[in-house]
Amino acid sequence: MTKTYNDIDAVTRLLEEKERDLELAARIGQSLLKKNKTLTERNEFLEEQVEHIREEVSQLRHDLTLKDELLQFYTSAAEESEGESAASTPLQRNELTCSVPNFFPLDSLQKKLKELEEENLVLRSEASHLETETISFEEKEQQLVNDCVKELRDAHIQISSIAEELARKTEDASRQQEEITHLLSQIVDLQKKSKAYAVENEELTQHLSAAKDAQRQLTAELRELGDKYAECMEMLHEAQEELKNLRNKALPHSTPRRFHSLGLFPMDSLAAEIEGTMRKELQMDDPEVEEQKMHPKRVFQTVRNINQVVRQRSALPSPMNIPGSNQTSLLSSARSSCVSTPRSSLYGAVVMDNRTSSLLMEAHTPEDSADDSNRKRAGTPGTPGSQDLAAALRRLSLRRENYLSERRFFEEERERKLAEKEEGPDGSVTPTDSIMSLGPLLAALRPLRILLLLPAREAADRQAAGRISDAAPVAAAGSAQPGWHLGPPAGRGHPWLPATGVGARGGVRVR
């Protein structure tokens, strides 16, 4: 039954069958009512006939009684006349016999009496027959009435059961109609969700394709940067070899000697060795010697920190690689100009020491450059730029903390925009991973531009003192102060770092 109720066609067929049965029952009831009415009319007609016949019978009985009384009167009169005539003479008797027919026609009376008796018998037989027929008709009528009542009772019971079933089917149909409307509303909601998911899937597919394109561009850029890095390392090794050759050329061809108050000692002599040992023992507690020992470690630590910052910046997702943005080419060109500087401009006349072969970084502002000569303390002898290195490291740590805080802020902002997009009613919010929402991250992902400047005065002093300068001056086009630089051309400053100039002392400047 549950399957039948769930099947709308089957329920419709059942309802149609029940309607046909109900119509048939109604027709049967109407026919029975008509038949009952005809039988009732016939019964009334028969009752009227019976009453009429009874009246006729009673009338005939009355006539018969009258005739019987008359006959008895005639009979008694005849007997009395016969008794009186028996005592009279035979003549009178004959006369009487001859005169009786004249006054009393006995033969006709007897004939009438016989006819009346026969008619009475016929009427009695007919009355009995009518009585029996009336009884049979009454029995048939009673049986027919009982049958009609029984059929009507059965029809009423069937009609009530059909009405109950019809009410139940109507209730089931209304409930199924409600379920159908509910399912239709669910279908509409699911279609809306399906359309929304299709739109979202299309957007995600577009974002995925954009991310794949960005990944391919980043991979190509990373490969290009790796090639440029290998080229730079090769250039660095060549520069170091060239420095070694220049240092060997700068040293005197004779045996190195040490100047002493008592005279000259060859470096391979025992006196020079004893003197060097004594000087080392005397200089063990000298802070300048310790500073000289710590200087290479600090330089290598600085280079390690710079490489770590560059790796972290390259690992960040760049929003400029989204297709449709024209900033990818600008960034790649800036990086290529920063990394792959021609060898002639970098290493034309550069002489570097092994101790100063790493990059020194110092964040400097134009306001501080005017007071550097008054505020900075003198460096440690033999370790040029140690105070500048410590200040640069401090500034780099502060800048890194600032960068990390900005990165956290942008990540929180991106999560907030994603939450607003998910809670938005129409989904028209600008996606947070688009180029419009990731615009503030452009400034945080651009490479630092480093300027390495050494004044000509310091290089001349070092050469005059007999030492190899840390960096040979290279003529800069359009610049009044000589030096050498590593980075893109001037005038392309970082958008969120202040533009810095060259101070009186020189060094590493970060833009």
C-alpha positions as CSV (number, residue, x, y, z in Angstrom):
1,M,0.0,0.0,0.0
2,T,2.9,2.4,0.7
3,K,4.2,1.9,-2.8
4,T,0.7,2.4,-4.1
5,Y,0.3,5.6,-2.1
6,N,3.6,6.9,-3.3
7,D,2.7,6.2,-6.9
8,I,0.5,9.1,-8.1
9,D,-0.8,7.2,-11.2
10,A,-1.9,4.2,-9.1
11,V,-3.6,6.5,-6.6
12,T,-5.4,8.2,-9.5
13,R,-6.5,4.9,-10.9
14,L,-7.8,3.8,-7.5
15,L,-9.7,7.0,-7.1
16,E,-11.2,6.6,-10.5
17,E,-12.3,3.0,-9.7
18,K,-13.7,4.2,-6.4
19,E,-15.6,6.9,-8.2
20,R,-17.0,4.4,-10.7
21,D,-18.0,2.1,-7.8
22,L,-19.7,5.0,-6.0
23,E,-21.6,5.9,-9.2
24,L,-22.6,2.3,-9.7
25,A,-23.8,2.1,-6.0
26,A,-25.7,5.3,-6.5
27,R,-27.3,4.0,-9.6
28,I,-28.2,0.7,-7.9
29,G,-29.7,2.7,-5.0
30,Q,-31.7,4.8,-7.4
31,S,-32.9,1.7,-9.3
32,L,-33.8,0.1,-6.0
33,L,-35.6,3.2,-4.9
34,K,-37.5,3.3,-8.1
35,K,-38.4,-0.4,-7.8
36,N,-39.4,0.1,-4.2
37,K,-41.6,3.0,-5.3
38,T,-43.2,0.9,-8.1
39,L,-43.7,-2.0,-5.6
40,T,-45.2,0.4,-3.1
41,E,-47.5,1.9,-5.7
42,R,-48.5,-1.6,-6.8
43,N,-49.0,-2.7,-3.2
44,E,-51.2,0.3,-2.6
45,F,-53.1,-0.5,-5.8
46,L,-53.5,-4.1,-4.7
47,E,-54.6,-3.0,-1.3
48,E,-57.2,-0.7,-2.9
49,Q,-58.3,-3.6,-5.1
50,V,-58.5,-5.9,-2.0
51,E,-60.5,-3.3,-0.2
52,H,-62.8,-2.9,-3.2
53,I,-63.1,-6.7,-3.5
54,R,-63.7,-6.9,0.2
55,E,-66.4,-4.3,-0.2
56,E,-67.9,-6.2,-3.1
57,V,-67.6,-9.4,-1.1
58,S,-69.4,-7.7,1.9
59,Q,-71.9,-6.3,-0.5
60,L,-72.4,-9.7,-2.1
61,R,-72.6,-11.2,1.4
62,H,-75.2,-8.6,2.3
63,D,-77.1,-9.4,-0.9
64,L,-76.7,-13.1,-0.2
65,T,-78.0,-12.7,3.3
66,L,-80.9,-10.7,2.0
67,K,-81.7,-13.3,-0.6
68,D,-81.2,-16.0,1.9
69,E,-83.7,-14.3,4.2
70,L,-86.0,-13.8,1.4
71,L,-85.6,-17.5,0.4
72,Q,-86.2,-18.6,4.0
73,F,-89.2,-16.3,4.0
74,Y,-90.5,-17.9,0.8
75,T,-89.7,-21.3,2.1
76,S,-91.4,-20.8,5.5
77,A,-94.3,-19.2,3.6
78,A,-94.5,-22.2,1.3
79,E,-94.3,-24.6,4.2
80,E,-97.1,-22.8,6.0
81,S,-99.1,-22.8,2.9
82,E,-98.5,-26.4,2.4
83,G,-99.5,-27.2,5.9
84,E,-102.7,-25.3,5.6
85,S,-103.5,-26.8,2.3
86,A,-102.9,-30.3,3.6
87,A,-106.1,-30.1,5.7
88,S,-108.2,-28.7,2.8
89,T,-109.7,-30.6,0.1
90,P,-107.8,-32.1,-2.8
91,L,-109.6,-29.8,-5.0
92,Q,-108.4,-26.9,-3.3
93,R,-105.0,-28.5,-3.3
94,N,-105.1,-28.8,-7.0
95,E,-106.3,-25.3,-7.3
96,L,-103.5,-24.2,-5.0
97,T,-101.0,-26.1,-7.0
98,C,-102.4,-24.6,-10.1
99,S,-102.5,-21.2,-8.6
100,V,-99.0,-21.2,-6.9
101,P,-97.0,-20.8,-10.1
102,N,-99.1,-17.9,-10.8
103,F,-98.2,-16.2,-7.5
104,F,-94.8,-17.8,-6.6
105,P,-92.6,-18.9,-9.4
106,L,-90.6,-21.5,-7.5
107,D,-88.7,-22.8,-10.5
108,S,-87.3,-19.4,-11.3
109,L,-86.5,-18.8,-7.7
110,Q,-84.8,-22.1,-7.4
111,K,-82.8,-21.4,-10.5
112,K,-81.9,-18.0,-9.1
113,L,-81.0,-19.6,-5.9
114,K,-78.8,-22.1,-7.6
115,E,-77.2,-19.3,-9.6
116,L,-76.7,-17.3,-6.5
117,E,-75.2,-20.2,-4.7
118,E,-72.9,-20.9,-7.7
119,E,-72.0,-17.3,-7.9
120,N,-71.5,-17.2,-4.1
121,L,-69.2,-20.2,-4.4
122,V,-67.4,-18.6,-7.2
123,L,-67.1,-15.4,-5.2
124,R,-65.9,-17.3,-2.2
125,S,-63.4,-19.2,-4.3
126,E,-62.3,-15.9,-5.9
127,A,-62.2,-14.2,-2.5
128,S,-60.1,-17.1,-1.1
129,H,-57.9,-16.9,-4.1
130,L,-57.6,-13.2,-3.8
131,E,-56.8,-13.7,-0.1
132,T,-54.1,-16.2,-0.8
133,E,-52.8,-14.0,-3.6
134,T,-52.9,-11.0,-1.3
135,I,-51.1,-12.9,1.4
136,S,-48.5,-14.1,-1.2
137,F,-48.2,-10.5,-2.5
138,E,-47.8,-9.2,1.1
139,E,-45.2,-11.8,1.7
140,K,-43.4,-11.0,-1.5
141,E,-43.7,-7.3,-0.7
142,Q,-42.4,-7.8,2.8
143,Q,-39.5,-9.9,1.4
144,L,-38.9,-7.3,-1.3
145,V,-39.0,-4.5,1.3
146,N,-36.6,-6.5,3.5
147,D,-34.3,-7.1,0.5
148,C,-34.5,-3.4,-0.4
149,V,-33.8,-2.4,3.2
150,K,-30.9,-4.9,3.4
151,E,-29.5,-3.6,0.1
152,L,-30.0,-0.1,1.2
153,R,-28.2,-0.9,4.5
154,D,-25.4,-2.5,2.6
155,A,-25.3,0.4,0.2
156,H,-25.2,2.9,3.1
157,I,-22.4,0.9,4.7
158,Q,-20.5,0.7,1.4
159,I,-21.1,4.4,0.8
160,S,-19.8,5.2,4.3
161,S,-16.7,3.0,3.8
162,I,-16.2,4.6,0.4
163,A,-16.6,8.1,1.9
164,E,-14.1,7.2,4.6
165,E,-11.6,5.8,2.1
166,L,-12.2,8.9,-0.1
167,A,-11.5,11.2,2.9
168,R,-8.4,9.2,3.7
169,K,-7.3,9.3,0.0
170,T,-8.1,13.0,-0.1
171,E,-6.0,13.5,3.0
172,D,-3.2,11.4,1.5
173,A,-3.4,13.4,-1.7
174,S,-3.2,16.7,0.2
175,R,-0.3,15.4,2.2
176,Q,1.4,14.2,-1.0
177,Q,0.7,17.6,-2.6
178,E,2.4,19.3,0.3
179,E,5.3,16.9,0.0
180,I,5.4,17.6,-3.8
181,T,5.5,21.4,-3.1
182,H,8.2,20.9,-0.5
183,L,10.2,18.8,-2.9
184,L,9.7,21.4,-5.6
185,S,11.0,24.1,-3.3
186,Q,14.0,21.9,-2.4
187,I,14.6,21.3,-6.1
188,V,14.5,25.1,-6.7
189,D,16.9,25.7,-3.8
190,L,19.2,22.9,-5.0
191,Q,19.1,24.4,-8.5
192,K,20.0,27.8,-7.1
193,K,22.8,26.2,-5.1
194,S,24.0,24.3,-8.1
195,K,24.1,27.5,-10.2
196,A,26.0,29.3,-7.4
197,Y,28.4,26.4,-7.1
198,A,28.8,26.3,-10.9
199,V,29.7,30.0,-10.8
200,E,32.0,29.5,-7.9
201,N,33.6,26.5,-9.6
202,E,34.1,28.6,-12.7
203,E,35.7,31.4,-10.7
204,L,37.9,28.9,-8.8
205,T,38.9,27.3,-12.2
206,Q,39.9,30.8,-13.4
207,H,41.8,31.4,-10.2
208,L,43.4,28.0,-10.5
209,S,44.4,28.6,-14.1
210,A,45.7,32.1,-13.0
211,A,47.6,30.4,-10.1
212,K,49.1,27.8,-12.5
213,D,50.2,30.6,-14.9
214,A,51.7,32.5,-12.0
215,Q,53.4,29.3,-10.8
216,R,54.8,28.8,-14.3
217,Q,56.0,32.4,-14.4
218,L,57.5,32.1,-11.0
219,T,59.2,28.8,-11.9
220,A,60.6,30.5,-15.1
221,E,61.6,33.5,-13.1
222,L,63.2,31.3,-10.4
223,R,65.2,29.5,-13.0
224,E,66.3,32.7,-14.6
225,L,67.3,34.1,-11.1
226,G,69.2,30.8,-10.5
227,D,71.1,31.3,-13.7
228,K,71.8,34.9,-12.9
229,Y,72.9,33.8,-9.4
230,A,75.2,31.2,-10.8
231,E,76.6,33.9,-13.2
232,C,77.1,36.3,-10.3
233,M,78.9,33.6,-8.3
234,E,81.1,32.9,-11.3
235,M,81.8,36.6,-11.6
236,L,82.5,36.7,-7.8
237,H,85.0,33.9,-8.1
238,E,86.7,35.6,-11.1
239,A,86.8,38.8,-9.1
240,Q,88.4,37.0,-6.1
241,E,91.0,35.5,-8.4
242,E,91.7,38.9,-9.9
243,L,92.1,40.3,-6.4
244,K,94.6,37.6,-5.5
245,N,96.5,38.4,-8.6
246,L,96.5,42.1,-8.0
247,R,97.5,41.5,-4.3
248,N,100.4,39.4,-5.4
249,K,101.4,42.1,-7.9
250,A,101.2,44.8,-5.3
251,L,103.5,43.0,-2.8
252,P,107.3,43.6,-3.1
253,H,109.3,41.0,-4.9
254,S,111.8,40.8,-2.0
255,T,111.5,38.9,1.2
256,P,109.0,40.6,3.5
257,R,110.7,42.3,6.4
258,R,109.4,43.7,9.7
259,F,110.5,47.1,10.9
260,H,111.7,47.2,14.4
261,S,113.5,49.7,16.6
262,L,116.6,47.5,16.7
263,G,116.8,46.9,13.0
264,L,115.4,44.8,10.1
265,F,114.7,41.1,10.4
266,P,113.8,38.8,7.5
267,M,110.4,37.2,7.9
268,D,111.9,33.7,7.6
269,S,114.5,34.4,10.3
270,L,114.3,33.2,13.9
271,A,114.2,36.7,15.3
272,A,111.2,37.6,13.2
273,E,109.4,34.4,14.4
274,I,110.3,35.2,18.1
275,E,109.1,38.8,17.6
276,G,105.9,37.6,16.0
277,T,105.3,35.2,18.8
278,M,105.9,37.8,21.5
279,R,103.6,40.3,19.6
280,K,100.8,37.6,19.5
281,E,101.2,36.9,23.2
282,L,101.1,40.6,24.0
283,Q,98.1,41.2,21.8
284,M,96.0,38.4,23.1
285,D,94.2,40.7,25.5
286,D,93.9,43.5,23.1
287,P,90.2,44.2,22.1
288,E,91.3,45.3,18.6
289,V,92.7,41.8,17.9
290,E,89.4,40.2,19.1
291,E,87.5,42.7,17.0
292,Q,89.6,41.7,14.0
293,K,88.9,38.0,14.6
294,M,85.2,38.6,15.0
295,H,85.0,40.7,11.8
296,P,84.9,37.8,9.3
297,K,82.3,36.0,11.3
298,R,80.1,39.1,11.4
299,V,80.5,39.6,7.7
300,F,79.5,36.0,6.9
301,Q,76.5,36.3,9.3
302,T,75.4,39.5,7.5
303,V,75.6,37.7,4.1
304,R,73.7,34.8,5.5
305,N,70.9,37.1,6.9
306,I,70.7,38.8,3.5
307,N,70.3,35.5,1.7
308,Q,67.7,34.4,4.2
309,V,65.7,37.6,3.6
310,V,65.9,37.1,-0.2
311,R,64.7,33.5,0.1
312,Q,61.8,34.5,2.3
313,R,60.8,37.2,-0.1
314,S,61.0,34.9,-3.1
315,A,58.9,32.3,-1.2
316,L,56.0,34.7,-0.7
317,P,53.1,34.5,-3.2
318,S,53.5,37.3,-5.6
319,P,50.2,39.0,-6.6
320,M,52.0,40.6,-9.6
321,N,52.0,37.3,-11.5
322,I,48.3,37.2,-12.1
323,P,47.5,37.3,-15.8
324,G,46.3,40.6,-16.9
325,S,48.8,42.5,-14.7
326,N,51.6,44.5,-16.3
327,Q,53.8,44.6,-13.3
328,T,55.4,41.2,-13.7
329,S,57.6,42.4,-16.6
330,L,58.5,45.5,-14.5
331,L,59.6,43.5,-11.5
332,S,61.5,41.0,-13.7
333,S,63.2,43.8,-15.5
334,A,64.1,45.4,-12.2
335,R,65.5,42.2,-10.8
336,S,67.4,41.5,-14.0
337,S,68.9,45.0,-13.9
338,C,69.7,44.5,-10.2
339,V,71.3,41.1,-10.5
340,S,72.9,40.9,-13.9
341,T,74.8,44.1,-14.0
342,P,77.4,44.1,-16.8
343,R,80.8,42.9,-15.7
344,S,82.5,45.9,-17.2
345,S,80.6,48.3,-14.9
346,L,81.1,46.2,-11.8
347,Y,84.5,44.7,-12.1
348,G,86.4,46.9,-14.5
349,A,88.9,48.0,-11.9
350,V,87.7,46.5,-8.6
351,V,90.2,45.2,-6.1
352,M,88.6,43.3,-3.2
353,D,90.0,41.8,-0.1
354,N,88.9,38.4,1.2
355,R,87.8,40.0,4.4
356,T,85.5,42.5,2.7
357,S,84.2,40.2,-0.1
358,S,80.6,40.2,1.4
359,L,77.9,42.9,1.1
360,L,77.6,45.4,4.0
361,M,74.2,46.9,4.4
362,E,73.3,50.1,6.2
363,A,70.0,51.9,6.3
364,H,70.6,55.6,6.0
365,T,68.4,58.7,5.7
366,P,69.2,62.1,4.2
367,E,68.8,63.8,7.6
368,D,71.3,61.4,9.2
369,S,73.9,61.7,6.4
370,A,74.7,65.3,7.4
371,D,75.5,64.4,11.0
372,D,77.5,61.2,10.4
373,S,80.9,62.8,10.7
374,N,79.9,64.3,14.1
375,R,77.9,61.5,15.7
376,K,79.7,58.3,14.6
377,R,82.5,57.0,16.6
378,A,85.8,56.0,15.1
379,G,86.1,52.4,13.9
380,T,88.5,49.8,15.2
381,P,91.9,49.8,13.5
382,G,92.3,47.0,11.1
383,T,88.5,46.4,11.0
384,P,87.0,49.2,8.8
385,G,83.3,49.8,9.1
386,S,82.6,47.7,12.3
387,Q,80.4,50.3,13.9
388,D,78.6,50.8,10.6
389,L,78.1,47.1,10.3
390,A,76.5,46.8,13.8
391,A,74.2,49.7,13.1
392,A,73.3,48.2,9.7
393,L,72.5,44.9,11.4
394,R,70.3,46.6,14.0
395,R,68.4,48.4,11.3
396,L,68.0,45.2,9.3
397,S,66.5,43.4,12.3
398,L,64.1,46.3,12.8
399,R,63.2,46.3,9.1
400,R,62.6,42.6,9.2
401,E,60.3,42.9,12.2
402,N,58.4,45.6,10.4
403,Y,58.2,43.4,7.3
404,L,56.9,40.4,9.3
405,S,54.3,42.6,11.1
406,E,53.1,44.0,7.7
407,R,52.9,40.5,6.4
408,R,50.8,39.3,9.3
409,F,48.6,42.4,8.9
410,F,48.1,41.6,5.2
411,E,47.3,38.0,5.9
412,E,44.7,39.0,8.6
413,E,43.2,41.5,6.1
414,R,43.0,38.8,3.4
415,E,41.3,36.4,5.8
416,R,38.9,39.1,6.8
417,K,38.0,39.8,3.2
418,L,37.6,36.1,2.5
419,A,35.1,35.9,5.5
420,E,33.2,39.0,4.2
421,K,33.1,37.4,0.8
422,E,31.7,34.1,2.2
423,E,29.1,36.1,4.3
424,G,28.2,38.4,1.4
425,P,24.6,38.0,0.0
426,D,25.3,38.5,-3.7
427,G,28.9,37.5,-3.9
428,S,29.9,40.8,-5.7
429,V,32.8,41.5,-3.3
430,T,36.2,41.8,-5.0
431,P,38.1,38.5,-4.4
432,T,40.9,38.9,-2.0
433,D,43.4,37.0,-4.1
434,S,42.9,39.4,-7.1
435,I,45.3,42.1,-8.1
436,M,43.1,44.8,-6.6
437,S,43.1,43.3,-3.1
438,L,46.8,42.3,-3.1
439,G,48.0,45.7,-4.3
440,P,49.4,46.7,-0.9
441,L,51.6,43.6,-1.0
442,L,53.5,44.8,-4.0
443,A,55.7,47.1,-2.0
444,A,56.6,44.4,0.5
445,L,57.8,42.1,-2.2
446,R,60.1,44.3,-4.2
447,P,63.8,43.6,-3.8
448,L,66.1,46.0,-1.9
449,R,68.4,48.1,-3.9
450,I,71.9,48.2,-2.5
451,L,74.5,50.9,-3.2
452,L,78.1,50.1,-2.2
453,L,80.1,53.3,-2.0
454,L,83.6,53.8,-0.7
455,P,85.1,57.2,-0.7
456,A,88.3,57.8,-2.7
457,R,90.0,59.4,0.4
458,E,89.8,56.2,2.4
459,A,91.1,54.1,-0.5
460,A,93.9,56.6,-1.0
461,D,94.9,56.5,2.7
462,R,94.9,52.7,2.7
463,Q,97.0,52.5,-0.4
464,A,99.4,55.1,1.0
465,A,99.6,53.0,4.2
466,G,100.7,50.0,2.2
467,R,97.5,48.1,2.5
468,I,95.1,46.9,-0.2
469,S,92.0,48.9,-0.3
470,D,88.6,47.3,0.1
471,A,87.3,48.6,-3.1
472,A,88.9,50.4,-6.0
473,P,87.1,53.5,-7.2
474,V,85.1,53.2,-10.4
475,A,84.1,56.3,-12.2
476,A,80.3,56.7,-12.0
477,A,78.8,58.5,-14.9
478,G,77.3,61.9,-13.9
479,S,78.5,61.6,-10.3
480,A,81.0,64.0,-8.6
481,Q,82.0,61.4,-6.0
482,P,83.7,58.2,-7.3
483,G,82.6,54.7,-6.2
484,W,81.0,51.5,-7.3
485,H,77.4,50.4,-6.9
486,L,75.3,47.2,-7.3
487,G,71.7,47.8,-8.1
488,P,69.3,49.2,-10.7
489,P,69.8,52.7,-12.1
490,A,69.0,55.7,-9.8
491,G,65.6,57.2,-9.9
492,R,63.8,53.9,-9.4
493,G,63.4,54.0,-5.6
494,H,61.4,51.6,-3.7
495,P,57.9,52.9,-3.2
496,W,57.7,52.4,0.6
497,L,61.4,52.9,1.5
498,P,62.7,56.5,1.8
499,A,65.1,57.5,-0.9
500,T,68.6,58.0,0.5
501,G,71.6,59.9,-0.7
502,V,75.3,59.2,-0.4
503,G,76.9,60.4,2.9
504,A,80.3,61.8,3.5
505,R,81.7,58.5,4.7
506,G,80.2,56.1,2.1
507,G,79.1,52.6,2.8
508,V,76.0,50.5,2.0
509,R,72.9,52.5,1.3
510,V,69.4,50.8,1.2
511,R,66.6,52.3,-0.9
